[in-house]
Amino acid sequence: MFDKKKGRCFRYSAGFCLTLCLTAGLAGCAGAPEASNTQESMKAELMAETKTPVIGLILTSRDSGENESAAAGFEEMAQKEGVELLIYTPDVSAEDAEQAGDLETGTFASCDVDPIEYQMLAVNEFVAEGTDVIAVHANHPEALEGVLAAARGVGVQICAWGCQLTEESCDVYAETAEEASAAALELLKAGGSEP
């Protein structure tokens, strides 16, 4: 009878030791992801420091005569300065874009006019992609104020040309696309996103 008790004690002791070892092992494993998370956060910080600056260019329409020269000027600047350039061209005609620009203030509902809606969507896409500067030739100054002001609120700088915007929705205004590419580059440099 004594031997049976001794066997039970041994089993309980062995079970306790096994449980203790498993608990210690699991606690040690739980610390491994923390080290991995630290390494990943350091890697993310390093990538953020070496991230290529991004400019998003929003044009007026698919067939505007000005678009080709504007895009070429921005592409030349981006290549020369080592900047990534994203170009968004709304799928509307130049005539539709011009008509949208002629709408009187307050006569349209948000997102009911394609030339305006496409530009709003482009701003949101560029913000989501982490664009540093958005250069835009707005189809309607009032219609884009809210979305551009929101983009500025999350740290995106706005450069406009061809259509004057308010101070709340724009960091810098240029008269021409050529001036706008230089102004967008200056915003990058001033904002700490040096190419």
N, C-alpha and C positions, 0 to 999 in steps of 0.2 A: 504494500500500500504506500509506503514511503517513496518507493521508486516512481510510482505514478505521479505523486505530487511533485517530485523532483523534475520529472519530464514536463509537467505543466508549467512549472516555474521557468524552466529553460525556454519553453515555447513562448511564454509571455515576455521573457527578457529578450529573446531573439526578435519577436514581433515588435516590441517597443524600440529596439535598436534599429530595425529595418524602417520603421515609421520615422524615427528621428533622422536617419540618413536620407530618406526620400524628401522629408521636409527641408532639410539643409540643401539638398541638391536642387529642389525646386526654387528655393530662395536664391540660390546662386544663378540659376537660369533666368530668374526674373530680372536680375541685374544686367544681363547681357543686352537686352533690347535698349536699355538706357544708354549703354555705351554706344550702341549702334545709332541711336537717335542723336547722341552728341556728335558723332562723326558725320551723320547726315546733315545736321544743322550747320556744322562747320563747312561742309562741302557746299551747302546752299548759300551760305554767306560769301564764300569765295567766288561762286558762280555769279552772285549778285554784283560783286565788286568788278568782275570782268565781263559783265553782260554788255553786249553790243547795243548801243543806243538805237531806239526805233522811232522813226517818224512815220506817221500815217497821213497819207495825202488823199483828200476827198475832193473829187472833181464835180462838175455840174451835171454833165450828161454824157451819153455814149458818143454823140456826134458833134460836140462843140468844137469849133476850129481851134480854140485856145487850148484845149486839153492836151494835144500832142506836144506842143511847145512847153507847156507847164510841166508835164510828166518828164520830158527830156531834161529840163533844167534841174528838177529835183533828183532825177537819176544820176546825172553828172555830179551833182554836189554829194550825193550819198556815196557814190563810188570813190570819189576823191577823198572824202573824210572818213570812210570806214563806218558808215551809218547804214543800218538796215532800213529799207524803204518799203512800206506797204501802200499800194495804190488801190483805191476804191472808186469805181466809176458807176454811178447810178444807171440802171437800165431804163432810162427815159430819153426822149428826144430833146434836142436843144430848144425846140419850140415849146415843149411842155415845161421845161425848166424856166424858160423866160416868162411864160404865163404864170407860173407859181410865184415868181419874183414880183410880178405885178399885182398880186393879190393885196387888197387893202388890209391894214393892220386890224386884227380881230375878226376877219371875215371867214376864217377857216377853223375847223376843229383839228386838234392835234392828230396827226397821222391819217388825214383823209385825202391828202394830195401826194401822189407818188413821188414827185421830185423832192419833196420835203421829207417824206417818210423814209425814203432810201438814205438820205443823208443822216437822219436821226439814227437809223439802224447802224450805219457805218461808224458813227461816233461811239455807240455802245459796243460794237464789236472791237474797235480799236482799244477802248478802255479795258475790256475783258482780256485782250491779248497783251496788256502791259505796255502799250505804246507810251513813249515819253512825251512826244509832241504831236499834236494833230494840226495839220495845215489844211484849211478848208476855204473853198470858194463857195460860200453859202448861196443856195437858191432863193432863200428868203431870210432876211436878218432876224425878224422877230420869232419866226417859227423854231429856229435852232437855239435861241437864247437859253431855254431851260436845260436842254440836254448838254450844251456846251458848258454852262455854269456848273452842272453836276460833275462833268468830267474834270473841270478845274478843282472842284471840291475834293476830289480824290487824288490830286497831284499831277494831273495831265495838263501840260501847257498848251495853249491854243494860239495859233497864228492864222489870221484871216487875210484874205486879199480879195479885191474886186467887189466886195459887198461889206460895207462898214457894219460892225457889230458893236454892242454895248460893252462898257468896261467890265461888267459882271461876267460876260461870256467870252472874253478875248484878252489875251495877254499883250499881243502886239498886232497891229494892222499894217499891211503893206499895200501899196497901190497896184503893183503888178506881180505876176507869178515869179518873175526873176528876183524881185526884191523879197518875195515871200520865202523863197528857198534859203536865202542868206539870213533872213530873220528867224526862220525855224532853226537853223544851225546855231545862231546866237542864243536862242532859248535853251537849246540842249546844253551849250557850254555854261550858261548862267545857272541852269538848274542842276549842275553837278553831273550831268550825263556826258561828260567829255568823250568824244570819239577817240 
